[in-house]
Amino acid sequence: MPKKPPPSLPDDFLTALRAFQESRVLLTAIELDLFTAVGKGATASQAAHRLGGGERATEMLLNALVALGMLTKQAGLFRNAPLAARYLSAGSPDNVRMALMHSVHVWDRWSTLTACVRAGTSVLRRGPEKRGQDWTRAFIEAMHLNAVARAPAVVSAVGAKGVDRLLDVGGGSGAYSIAFAKARRTLRAEVLDRPEVLPIARGHIAKAGLSDRVKTRASDLRKDKLGRGYHLILLSAICHMLGPEENLDLLKRSLAALAPGGRIVIQDFILGPDKTAPRFAALFALNMLVGTRSGSSYSEPEYAQWLRQAGFQDVRRIHLPGPSGLMLGTRR
């Protein structure tokens, strides 16, 4: 009896299965700062010398980047394609390599996913405070790149009317505080974050010309009191780092820090009730699994429950374009 032919797997499944290969090529090029090494043009030998790498291996990587459309090649000379020249070369004012180094670091965490599922939590025990300044700067610059793009939509959706005191919990680069301060001339903001983050924030605040109205404060958002009398508290990309009990505790401390009538705004990747969509938020839950002790993506019903349990009223959701949304509550 003739043997049945082996099953033919769908091409889109195989493409998804191998997608890491292209990702790793890009991440390695970013990590090596290869596009700066190519500069205005370089042979494989010249690029290898500038990188301090092997010529054979460098040429193979350069050829793969040509195949991905990141470089061009003519008569053995490699040049940066427009995207690489603008965003990934040190000579460009739009260079965002430092922000993209965060994705290089994320690769290391995602490689532990199998072990994390077996263990039930992250198997990496280094907290943010022990990861080094290079990790911190890459992380904050990655968050800043995203925040600058999203801040106008958040300010428009939330509104700055009546907000004279803003607390930006885990505010990172200060991008949202800067945006709110620009929207209301009487607004004063305070960016709360870890001590090693604050010099980066102060740099962005000074560049925006707002050092007189946007201040910074070192604090541990997991346990410290937040202050008193704020009209608006912002938790942007914070709740996904914490477990349910930690989030409820943070929301209770936030309520105590608000003036009567003050509001809290949570911006995060909000899942539907069954937690299978949106796709980005479902995948991001795994990003928190591999990188935190108890973080995750959470659903709209979970956020609503925590807010009400903490004592907030008028709880509602605002949908925004893109992967994240807002949850709002008011202290009556």
Stockholm file with secondary structure:
# STOCKHOLM 1.0

chainA/1-332         MPKKPPPSLPDDFLTALRAFQESRVLLTAIELDLFTAVGKGATASQAAHRLGGGERATEMLLNALVALGMLTKQAGLFRNAPLAARYLSAGSPDNVRMALMHSVHVWDRWSTLTACVRAGTSVLRRGPEKRGQDWTRAFIEAMHLNAVARAPAVVSAVGAKGVDRLLDVGGGSGAYSIAFAKARRTLRAEVLDRPEVLPIARGHIAKAGLSDRVKTRASDLRKDKLGRGYHLILLSAICHMLGPEENLDLLKRSLAALAPGGRIVIQDFILGPDKTAPRFAALFALNMLVGTRSGSSYSEPEYAQWLRQAGFQDVRRIHLPGPSGLMLGTRR
#=GR chainA/1-332 SS CCCCCCCCCCHHHHHHHTHHHHHHHHHHHHHHTHHHHHTTCBCHHHHHHHHTCCHHHHHHHHHHHHHTTSEEEETTEEEECHHHHHHSSTTSTTCCHHHHHHHHHHHHHHTTHHHHHHHTSCCCCCCGGGSCHHHHHHHHHHHHHHHHHHHHHHHHHHCCTTCCEEEEETCTTCHHHHHHHHHCTTCEEEEEECTTTHHHHHHHHHHTTCTTTEEEEECCTTTSCCCSCEEEEEEESCGGGSCHHHHHHHHHHHHHHEEEEEEEEEEECEECTTSCCSHHHHHHHHHHHHHSSSCCCEEHHHHHHHHHHHTCEEEEEECCSSSCEEEEEECC
#=GC SS_cons         CCCCCCCCCCHHHHHHHTHHHHHHHHHHHHHHTHHHHHTTCBCHHHHHHHHTCCHHHHHHHHHHHHHTTSEEEETTEEEECHHHHHHSSTTSTTCCHHHHHHHHHHHHHHTTHHHHHHHTSCCCCCCGGGSCHHHHHHHHHHHHHHHHHHHHHHHHHHCCTTCCEEEEETCTTCHHHHHHHHHCTTCEEEEEECTTTHHHHHHHHHHTTCTTTEEEEECCTTTSCCCSCEEEEEEESCGGGSCHHHHHHHHHHHHHHEEEEEEEEEEECEECTTSCCSHHHHHHHHHHHHHSSSCCCEEHHHHHHHHHHHTCEEEEEECCSSSCEEEEEECC
//
